[in-house]
């Protein structure tokens, strides 16, 4: 089962001329948000790679292990 990574953000807003200009979040939330964005990028890269190589022949993992003499 895939674990959903949800985080609750607690932003503070800085305003200029009565309009929200910046959002400031606690550092811990920033780090978690950055990790989620990296995971999303990895997933996007994986999907693009799978699409690019979808017509290429596949080699079962057991065969690859034999090719490299792995246990």
C-alpha positions as CSV (number, residue, x, y, z in Angstrom):
1,X,0.0,0.0,0.0
2,X,1.3,3.5,-0.8
3,X,1.5,5.9,2.1
4,X,0.0,9.3,1.4
5,X,2.3,12.1,2.6
6,X,0.2,14.9,3.7
7,X,1.5,17.8,5.7
8,X,-0.4,20.6,7.4
9,X,1.1,24.0,6.6
10,X,0.9,26.8,9.1
11,X,1.8,29.9,7.0
12,X,2.1,33.4,8.2
13,X,1.3,36.0,5.6
14,X,3.2,39.2,5.1
15,X,1.2,41.9,3.4
16,X,2.0,45.0,1.3
17,X,-0.6,47.6,0.7
18,X,-3.2,45.3,2.2
19,X,-2.4,42.5,-0.2
20,X,-0.7,39.2,0.7
21,X,2.8,39.5,-0.6
22,X,4.7,36.5,1.0
23,X,3.9,33.3,2.9
24,X,6.3,32.3,5.6
25,X,6.2,28.7,6.9
26,X,8.1,27.0,9.7
27,X,11.4,25.5,8.6
28,X,10.3,21.9,9.4
29,X,7.3,22.3,7.1
30,X,9.5,23.8,4.4
31,X,11.8,20.7,4.5
32,X,8.8,18.3,4.3
33,X,7.4,20.3,1.4
34,X,10.7,20.2,-0.4
35,X,10.9,16.4,0.1
36,X,7.4,16.0,-1.3
37,X,8.4,18.1,-4.4
38,X,11.5,16.0,-4.9
39,X,9.4,12.8,-4.7
40,X,7.0,14.3,-7.2
41,X,9.8,15.1,-9.6
42,X,11.2,11.6,-9.2
43,X,7.8,10.2,-10.1
44,X,7.4,12.5,-13.1
45,X,10.9,11.4,-14.3
46,X,10.1,7.8,-13.8
47,X,6.9,8.1,-15.8
48,X,8.7,9.9,-18.6
49,X,11.4,7.3,-18.7
50,X,8.9,4.5,-18.8
51,X,7.1,6.2,-21.7
52,X,10.3,6.8,-23.6
53,X,11.4,3.1,-23.3
54,X,8.0,1.4,-23.4
55,X,8.8,-0.3,-26.8
56,X,12.2,-1.5,-25.7
57,X,12.7,-5.2,-24.8
58,X,12.6,-6.0,-21.2
59,X,15.0,-8.3,-19.3
60,X,13.7,-10.0,-16.2
61,X,15.6,-9.2,-13.0
62,X,16.7,-12.8,-12.5
63,X,18.4,-12.7,-15.9
64,X,20.2,-9.5,-15.0
65,X,21.5,-11.0,-11.8
66,X,22.9,-14.0,-13.8
67,X,24.5,-11.6,-16.3
68,X,26.4,-9.9,-13.5
69,X,26.9,-13.1,-11.5
70,X,25.0,-11.8,-8.5
71,X,23.6,-14.0,-5.8
